[in-house]
Structures are given as structure tokens and as C-alpha cells.
């Protein structure tokens, strides 16, 4: 059995997959079978998009590494392999630090596979609710300054919401979910920085709206969660977070498709594209969490 641990800054946590050496083929095939988002285009060693860093838990052990010519050439072009590493692999059977996931076969060893993840934005957006084209929560947007003020409020509230959830979960002893909410809060802070950067870009006069401006006094991305429930699972927390991101997406989508102001429409579409990325990323995390749960549930 080979234990392959996949790690990426775009994954909610590291995921270890148990695979029989040789049966699951390449690292890329193993990743695809377990919904792990290693990016790839050609899948044949000719584009370099599936570059990964492989950490061997037993350094110094000879593994009989076989590097194909196309993999060596692509790694050279990417600046990810040296002449000494190639010599070490071919003469001493010592694996190089970087590999192409589509060319690296699973062996009978425990390894960690690190990758950056696909940072391109998905083209297709998530499914909309029936009312999304006309619904914007009772919020009336007339100017670009007003829209950006609402956008900053949405992102700021999301960050504060996750931070508060993290604190209450930690106090309740649910450290695993507390860590997840802290991570989500960090991403929300990045989204807030992006919203504020747009305010600077368009020289907006930002006046944050009061909570009473929103239906039920809550911005779209705030969701109802059992704050402090020690039994809350990561999967349920991720699904609740996804619900909030979907609401944020629909809020921006509705404005982009109902406003009569061209400037508001153009900037709202920028937020729509960003929310598509956030929604799809959470869906990806949920798939990974479900895959991890299925893996641990399998009989030994």
C-alpha cells in the first residue's frame, strides 16, 4: 500500500489517499479519482501544467526512478530540474524534487505531493435560484459608489462572521471546525482587500450601509450556523459556507442584470466572476471532504 498525501494552499486541508502501487497509475490519475484539483491540460507531459513537488518520507532510499525524455525536457524548460538531479536519477536511482503528475507513477512508498492548484477562473457559473435574475434582497443600487459600499460591507461581514464562528467553535472545544472557519475568515479578508482595491481603482466614496439596509438585517453571505455546537462537522460547516457564497454570487448577479447604470453593471460583473471562483472552490473542498470521509469509512 502507498500512502499519498496531497497538499495545496487551495485545499481546505491535506488529504491522504491509500493506493495500491501500480494499480492506480500516475499521480494525476490518482488525484482525478479522488477529486483532488491538480491542474492539467494535455495529460501527456508536454505542457507542464501538472507540475508537483514530491517529498519522499524516506530520503536517501533508491527508487529506480525512470524519467521520460519529455518529462526531463519540460522540467528543464520550467527551471525545475538541474543537470545534477537528472544524473542522480539516471545513475543513482534518486528521485528529483519536482515531477509532472501525469508522468510520475505511484510506487510502494509513502510520499507527500504538493502543488499550487488551478488559479484560473472557471468560465461557467454555478446554478442560480429561480429568483436570482430579479432578486437583490430589497437593496436599491443607483450609483457605483453605492454599489462598492455594499460590496465592501458584504465582504467585511463575511470575514467577521467566520472569525466569530472560529472563536465560538474553539471555545466549545471543536478545534477542527474552528481551524476551518479561521481559514475561511482569512480568505474573506483577502476578498475584502480586493473589494477595497476596486474602491481605490474607481475612486469611490465609500459609505458602509447599516445592517437595516439588508433583508433580516443580514448581508447575503452570513448564514445560520450553530455557533458553539461542539458536534458540528467540517462537511456541514463547508456546506453552510457554500450556501453563503451562493447568496453573495446571486446578489452580485442580480445587480449586474438589473441595473440601468453601465458602470455599475461592468463592475458588478467583475464581482460575479470572482464569486464564481469562490463558489466553485468551496464545492471542490466539499468533494475533497466527502472523499476523505469515504476513504476513512472503508474497511481495512
C-alpha positions as CSV (number, residue, x, y, z in Angstrom):
1,X,0.0,0.0,0.0
2,X,1.1,3.5,-0.8
3,X,0.0,6.5,1.3
4,X,0.0,9.6,-0.9
5,X,-0.7,12.8,0.9
6,X,-1.8,15.7,-1.3
7,X,-1.2,19.2,-0.1
8,X,-2.1,22.6,-1.6
9,X,-2.9,26.1,-0.3
10,X,-6.1,25.9,-2.2
11,X,-7.3,22.8,-0.4
12,X,-9.1,23.0,2.9
13,X,-6.7,20.5,4.4
14,X,-4.2,17.9,3.4
15,X,-5.7,14.7,2.1
16,X,-4.1,11.2,2.3
17,X,-5.1,8.6,-0.3
18,X,-4.4,5.0,0.1
19,X,-3.4,3.4,-3.2
20,X,-2.0,0.0,-4.3
21,X,1.2,0.7,-6.1
22,X,0.9,0.2,-9.8
23,X,-2.9,-0.2,-9.8
24,X,-3.9,3.5,-9.9
25,X,-1.3,4.5,-12.4
26,X,0.1,8.1,-12.3
27,X,-0.2,10.7,-9.5
28,X,-2.5,12.6,-11.8
29,X,-4.8,9.6,-12.3
30,X,-4.9,9.1,-8.5
31,X,-5.7,12.8,-8.0
32,X,-8.5,12.8,-10.5
33,X,-10.0,9.6,-9.0
34,X,-10.2,11.4,-5.6
35,X,-11.4,14.8,-6.7
36,X,-8.0,16.4,-6.0
37,X,-7.6,19.5,-8.1
38,X,-4.1,19.1,-9.6
39,X,-4.3,21.3,-12.7
40,X,-3.6,19.8,-16.1
41,X,-4.1,20.4,-19.8
42,X,-2.5,17.8,-22.0
43,X,-2.0,15.0,-19.5
44,X,0.9,13.7,-21.6
45,X,3.9,15.5,-20.3
46,X,4.0,18.2,-22.9
47,X,2.6,21.3,-21.2
48,X,4.0,21.3,-17.7
49,X,0.7,22.4,-16.1
50,X,0.6,19.4,-13.7
51,X,3.9,20.3,-12.0
52,X,4.1,19.0,-8.5
53,X,6.7,18.8,-5.7
54,X,7.2,15.3,-4.3
55,X,8.5,14.8,-0.8
56,X,9.8,11.2,0.0
57,X,9.4,10.4,3.6
58,X,12.5,8.1,3.4
59,X,15.1,10.3,1.7
60,X,18.2,8.5,0.5
61,X,16.3,5.3,-0.5
62,X,16.9,4.3,-4.1
63,X,13.7,4.1,-6.0
64,X,14.7,3.2,-9.6
65,X,13.2,6.4,-11.0
66,X,12.5,6.4,-14.7
67,X,12.3,9.9,-16.2
68,X,10.9,10.1,-19.7
69,X,12.6,12.4,-22.2
70,X,9.6,14.6,-22.4
71,X,9.4,15.0,-18.7
72,X,13.1,15.8,-18.4
73,X,12.7,18.4,-21.2
74,X,9.6,20.0,-19.7
75,X,11.2,20.2,-16.2
76,X,14.3,21.8,-17.8
77,X,12.1,24.4,-19.5
78,X,10.3,25.2,-16.3
79,X,13.6,25.5,-14.5
80,X,12.6,22.8,-12.0
81,X,15.4,20.2,-12.5
82,X,19.2,20.5,-12.6
83,X,21.7,18.5,-14.6
84,X,22.9,17.0,-11.3
85,X,19.3,15.9,-10.4
86,X,19.0,14.2,-13.8
87,X,22.3,12.4,-13.3
88,X,21.3,11.4,-9.8
89,X,18.0,9.9,-11.1
90,X,19.6,8.1,-14.0
91,X,22.7,6.8,-12.3
92,X,21.9,6.6,-8.6
93,X,18.1,6.0,-8.8
94,X,17.4,9.0,-6.7
95,X,14.2,10.9,-7.4
96,X,14.2,14.6,-8.3
97,X,12.3,17.1,-6.2
98,X,9.8,18.1,-8.9
99,X,7.8,15.9,-11.2
100,X,5.0,16.0,-13.7
101,X,2.0,14.3,-12.1
102,X,1.0,12.8,-15.4
103,X,4.4,11.1,-15.7
104,X,5.0,10.1,-12.1
105,X,3.7,6.6,-11.3
106,X,2.6,5.6,-7.8
107,X,5.1,3.3,-6.1
108,X,5.1,1.3,-2.9
109,X,6.2,4.2,-0.7
110,X,4.6,7.0,1.4
111,X,5.0,10.4,-0.2
112,X,3.6,14.0,0.0
113,X,2.6,15.7,-3.2
114,X,2.5,19.5,-3.1
115,X,1.0,21.7,-5.8
116,X,-0.2,25.3,-6.2
117,X,-3.6,24.5,-7.7
118,X,-5.5,25.9,-10.6
119,X,-5.8,29.6,-10.1
120,X,-7.7,30.2,-13.4
121,X,-11.3,31.4,-13.0
122,X,-14.0,28.9,-14.1
123,X,-15.9,30.1,-17.2
124,X,-19.3,28.6,-16.2
125,X,-21.1,30.0,-13.1
126,X,-23.0,28.0,-10.5
127,X,-26.7,27.3,-10.9
128,X,-29.0,30.2,-10.0
129,X,-32.1,30.2,-7.9
130,X,-35.3,30.9,-9.8
131,X,-35.5,34.5,-8.5
132,X,-31.8,35.4,-9.0
133,X,-32.3,37.4,-12.2
134,X,-34.6,39.9,-10.4
135,X,-33.8,39.5,-6.7
136,X,-31.3,41.7,-4.9
137,X,-32.6,41.4,-1.4
138,X,-34.6,44.7,-1.5
139,X,-31.4,46.6,-1.9
140,X,-31.6,49.5,-4.3
141,X,-28.4,50.3,-6.1
142,X,-28.2,53.5,-8.2
143,X,-24.6,54.6,-8.3
144,X,-21.2,53.0,-8.5
145,X,-20.2,54.5,-5.1
146,X,-23.3,52.9,-3.6
147,X,-22.6,49.5,-5.2
148,X,-19.0,49.4,-4.0
149,X,-20.1,50.5,-0.5
150,X,-22.5,47.5,-0.4
151,X,-19.8,45.2,-1.8
152,X,-17.3,46.2,0.9
153,X,-20.0,45.6,3.5
154,X,-20.7,42.1,2.1
155,X,-17.1,41.0,2.2
156,X,-16.4,42.6,5.6
157,X,-19.4,40.9,7.2
158,X,-18.3,37.6,5.8
159,X,-14.9,37.9,7.4
160,X,-16.3,39.0,10.7
161,X,-18.8,36.2,10.6
162,X,-16.2,33.5,10.1
163,X,-13.9,35.0,12.7
164,X,-16.7,34.9,15.3
165,X,-17.6,31.3,14.3
166,X,-14.0,30.3,14.7
167,X,-13.8,31.8,18.2
168,X,-17.0,30.2,19.4
169,X,-16.1,26.8,18.0
170,X,-12.7,27.0,19.6
171,X,-14.4,27.9,23.0
172,X,-16.7,24.9,22.5
173,X,-13.8,22.6,22.0
174,X,-14.5,22.0,18.3
175,X,-10.9,22.8,17.3
176,X,-11.1,21.1,13.8
177,X,-14.0,23.2,12.7
178,X,-12.6,26.3,14.4
179,X,-9.5,25.9,12.3
180,X,-11.6,25.6,9.1
181,X,-13.5,28.8,10.0
182,X,-10.3,30.6,10.7
183,X,-9.1,29.6,7.2
184,X,-12.3,30.8,5.6
185,X,-12.0,34.1,7.5
186,X,-8.6,34.5,6.1
187,X,-9.9,34.1,2.5
188,X,-12.7,36.5,3.3
189,X,-10.2,39.1,4.4
190,X,-8.5,38.7,1.0
191,X,-11.8,39.2,-0.7
192,X,-12.3,42.3,1.4
193,X,-8.9,43.6,0.3
194,X,-9.9,43.0,-3.3
195,X,-13.1,44.9,-2.9
196,X,-11.3,47.9,-1.2
197,X,-8.8,47.8,-4.1
198,X,-11.6,48.3,-6.5
199,X,-12.9,51.2,-4.5
200,X,-9.4,52.8,-4.9
201,X,-9.3,51.9,-8.6
202,X,-12.7,53.7,-9.2
203,X,-12.1,56.5,-6.7
204,X,-15.3,55.5,-4.9
205,X,-16.7,57.4,-2.0
206,X,-17.5,54.5,0.3
207,X,-20.2,54.8,3.0
208,X,-20.9,51.4,4.5
209,X,-24.7,50.7,4.7
210,X,-26.3,49.9,8.1
211,X,-27.4,46.4,8.8
212,X,-31.0,47.5,8.5
213,X,-30.4,48.0,4.8
214,X,-30.5,44.3,4.3
215,X,-33.3,41.8,4.5
216,X,-33.4,40.3,8.0
217,X,-30.6,42.7,8.9
218,X,-28.0,40.3,7.5
219,X,-25.7,40.6,4.4
220,X,-26.1,37.8,1.8
221,X,-23.0,35.7,2.9
222,X,-23.9,35.4,6.5
223,X,-25.6,32.0,7.2
224,X,-27.4,30.5,10.1
225,X,-25.0,28.1,11.9
226,X,-24.9,26.5,15.3
227,X,-22.2,28.8,16.7
228,X,-20.6,26.9,19.5
229,X,-22.1,23.5,18.7
230,X,-19.2,21.1,19.6
231,X,-20.8,18.4,17.3
232,X,-20.7,20.5,14.1
233,X,-18.8,18.6,11.4
234,X,-16.4,20.1,8.8
235,X,-18.6,18.9,6.0
236,X,-21.7,20.6,7.4
237,X,-19.7,23.8,8.0
238,X,-18.4,23.8,4.4
239,X,-21.9,23.3,3.0
240,X,-23.2,26.2,5.1
241,X,-20.3,28.4,3.9
242,X,-21.2,27.3,0.3
243,X,-24.8,28.5,0.9
244,X,-23.5,31.9,1.9
245,X,-21.2,32.2,-1.1
246,X,-24.1,31.3,-3.4
247,X,-26.1,34.1,-1.9
248,X,-23.3,36.5,-2.5
249,X,-23.0,35.3,-6.1
250,X,-26.7,35.8,-6.6
251,X,-26.6,39.3,-5.1
252,X,-23.9,40.5,-7.5
253,X,-25.5,38.6,-10.4
254,X,-28.9,40.3,-9.8
255,X,-27.4,43.7,-9.7
256,X,-25.4,43.1,-12.8
257,X,-28.5,42.0,-14.7
258,X,-31.0,44.6,-13.4
259,X,-29.0,47.9,-13.0
260,X,-29.5,50.6,-15.6
261,X,-26.1,52.1,-14.9
262,X,-23.4,50.8,-17.2
263,X,-20.6,51.5,-14.8
264,X,-22.4,49.6,-12.0
265,X,-23.1,46.7,-14.4
266,X,-19.5,46.4,-15.5
267,X,-18.0,46.4,-12.0
268,X,-20.8,44.1,-10.7
269,X,-19.8,41.6,-13.4
270,X,-16.3,41.6,-12.0
271,X,-17.6,40.6,-8.6
272,X,-19.8,37.9,-10.3
273,X,-16.7,36.3,-11.8
274,X,-14.9,36.4,-8.5
275,X,-17.9,34.9,-6.7
276,X,-18.0,32.1,-9.3
277,X,-14.4,31.3,-8.3
278,X,-15.3,31.3,-4.6
279,X,-18.4,29.1,-5.1
280,X,-16.6,26.5,-7.2
281,X,-13.7,26.4,-4.8
282,X,-16.0,25.5,-1.9
283,X,-17.7,22.9,-4.0
284,X,-14.2,21.5,-4.7
285,X,-13.4,21.5,-0.9
286,X,-16.7,19.7,-0.2
287,X,-15.9,17.0,-2.7
288,X,-12.5,16.5,-1.1
289,X,-14.0,16.3,2.4
290,X,-16.6,13.7,1.2
291,X,-13.8,11.8,-0.5
292,X,-11.8,11.8,2.7
293,X,-14.8,10.6,4.7
294,X,-15.4,7.7,2.2
295,X,-11.7,6.8,2.5
296,X,-11.8,6.6,6.3
297,X,-15.0,4.7,6.2
298,X,-13.6,1.8,4.0
299,X,-12.9,-1.4,5.9
300,X,-9.3,-2.2,6.4
